[in-house]
Each structure stands twice: as structure tokens, then as C-alpha cells.
Amino acid sequence: MIQLERLPLTVTPSPLHRLDRLGAAWDVGELWIKRDDLLGRVLGGNKLRKLEYILPLARSAGADALVTTGSFESNHCCLTASVAHMLGLEAGLILMGPRGPRVPTANERIVRRLGTEILTVEYDEDDPASRADLARRVEVRLAELTESMEKRGRRVFLVPPGGSSLEGSYAFFRAFGELHEQMKQHGREAYSIVLAVGTGSTFAGLWCGAAGLAADVRVCGVSIARTNPRCIDESLKAVERLCRFLNLSVPDAEALDIRDGFVGDGYSKPTPESVPAIQMARETEGLLLDHTYTGKALGALRHFWSGRSEGHPIVFWHTGGVSGAMDDIFALRVSADG
Ligand SMILES: Cc1ncc(COP(=O)(O)O)c(C=O)c1O
């Protein structure tokens, strides 16, 4: 099998353990968690695994600066900038979000503390034309930032937004192998994985990992922002790209299990399912989940599997986003004694 170069950044294997109290509370049977929130740098998260396989490209291009883009909440931007600094590289970011008053997120505070060069792009949330023009405006700012860094003599590498690339998905192809070994050590070879889906590149890697090992494992994605068919179509593109690279047969859309009923009002907005799921995970298992990604995925897990597990183990893949969980906690209004 073809192997891609890895620049080690994570402490792996990330822990795998049972969530017996949560599993019992929701009657979902045997519930496990894969702790990619504990990958050993900053606050962990799936983007760290992706960077391990993307950054060798930057190194072979001789880059001494990393530039990327994402929302003000972006875990990818925070981890890219942090890793750049760790490696002695310069970092530049284009951060975007709705116009209006906003409290800086923990991720934004971290990158600002690092002294990262940041340009911002804002849009009017209620104006479809302003949203439609966002991608173009981000491109313009990216070009500006890159040019100014190059003028200072930097050689810039553009990290794909969200770490969504062949290399990013390949990281999760490998991560599937890591989980499967751990599950086998516990005598489990057949199970389901539940995870949050944004661009679909993490999902694609896990799906191909299961297909590549012909494992009896169902990978179930929960879309956190896009509805279908868009979410499935984008994820399918990521699956196809990796299948071609790995010489696996390309599936059709029906083979991908990606559920879009938990998007609610959209990206980063809490939902009636995410709020109690996050609270329950905190109370029963001491887990920190955010409303943007993992909270939505866990809310869906509860919805679909409550009272219906039939002994089939479920692995909830904690893809990170702990700084978003901290944003939510700090946003809560509590009295000093409450
Ligand atoms: C914490 C967390 N979980 C899940 C995802 C979704 O990953 P993907 O874009 O590969 O679907 C992201 C992406 O931003 C993330 O930060």
C-alpha cells in the first residue's frame, strides 16, 4: 500500500475507553470514545492528525511560512498557527465571520497571543449576496497576505482550509487502523463509528480505512452544517480522491451514511439535541464537547441509538473542538455562588 510521509506532531495512539455511565443513561449499549481531543498539542483535535501529513509538502517546498483560512472559531487555523510556531515557521491567517459585535473565541485569542499575522473578512449574516461573495473576498485577502509575507522574503505554503486534502484524509485512513487495532485488543472487530462531518475529509479517511481493511465497521457521519445532497456529495469527492490514490474501489453515494437532520440553524449554532448531549457528557463522563462539532454528533448518536443498540458497540470519535467547549462555558451567565 502507498504510504505518505508523516511529520510527527501527535502523541498516538490517542486513548480509547468506554463510556459506561453515558451508555447506560441513554440505553445505547456498549459505548466507546476515541479521544482525539487528547493528541498532545494545544487542545488536540482532528486537524492535528491532518497536519502531520500536509506539512511534509510545505517542508519539501522549502516553505518558511504557513498561511490558511477559516472562521473565527476555527480549530484548524489555531492548530496550523500553533504548529507553525512550534516548527519555527511564520504563520498568517485569514479569519472570517459575521459582521457585528463578537467576543473573541479562545482559538482567536490563542493565535493573537502567538503574534500570528491576521487579516479578517466579515459578512452580513442575513444578506445572501454578502455570503455568496465571501469566498471571493477571502481569496483577495489571501493574495494580499501572501504578497506582503513574500515581500518580507518569506516562502509561503498555503495549508488547505480545514486540512481538507488527500493528505488530510489519508491521516484518517491511518487513524482508522490505529482504532481498529485498539478495538481488536478489546476483542471487538464489528462496531460502528459516529463522528461529526464538516468538509467530509475526516469521514473519508475513516471510511476508506474500514474499506481498505475489509473491516466489519460502519462509519456514520453527522453533518454539522451542510444538508444533503451537498454534504454527501462533498464527502464522496473526498472518498473518491482517497480511493483512487489507494487503489480501492470507489463507492456510490448510497454507500455513505451521512445524516443531515442535526444541522439546526447552521454552523456553530446549538441545537435542541446538542445542548442536553453536551451537558450529559460533562456530568456523566467529564467530557468537554462543543456545539459546533462534537455536541451535534453526540446528540445524533443519542437520537439514533437510544434503546436500539442490540449489543453492537459504538465508538464516538471525539474530533476535538475543546476550545469551543470553553467558549460555551465562559459564555454562560452564572452568579458567583451559582
Ligand atoms: C473539532 C472538529 N470536529 C470535526 C470537524 C470536521 O472535520 P472535516 O472537515 O474533516 O469533516 C472539524 C473541522 O473543522 C473540527 O474542527
The ligand as a MOL file (V3000), in Angstrom:
LIG
                    3D

  0  0  0     0  0            999 V3000
M  V30 BEGIN CTAB
M  V30 COUNTS 16 16 0 0 0
M  V30 BEGIN ATOM
M  V30 1 C -13.4980 19.5810 16.1850 0
M  V30 2 C -13.8100 19.2560 14.7690 0
M  V30 3 N -14.5320 18.1530 14.5110 0
M  V30 4 C -14.8820 17.8170 13.2490 0
M  V30 5 C -14.5160 18.6020 12.1710 0
M  V30 6 C -14.9500 18.1990 10.7940 0
M  V30 7 O -13.8750 17.6940 10.0590 0
M  V30 8 P -13.9770 17.5470 8.4870 0
M  V30 9 O -13.9400 18.9280 7.9080 0
M  V30 10 O -12.8000 16.7330 8.1050 0
M  V30 11 O -15.2790 16.8890 8.1710 0
M  V30 12 C -13.7490 19.7590 12.3960 0
M  V30 13 C -13.3980 20.6310 11.2570 0
M  V30 14 O -13.2410 21.8210 11.3360 0
M  V30 15 C -13.3810 20.0910 13.7190 0
M  V30 16 O -12.6400 21.1870 13.9990 0
M  V30 END ATOM
M  V30 BEGIN BOND
M  V30 1 1 1 2
M  V30 2 1 2 3
M  V30 3 2 2 15
M  V30 4 2 3 4
M  V30 5 1 4 5
M  V30 6 1 5 6
M  V30 7 2 5 12
M  V30 8 1 6 7
M  V30 9 1 7 8
M  V30 10 2 8 9
M  V30 11 1 8 10
M  V30 12 1 8 11
M  V30 13 1 12 13
M  V30 14 1 12 15
M  V30 15 2 13 14
M  V30 16 1 15 16
M  V30 END BOND
M  V30 END CTAB
M  END
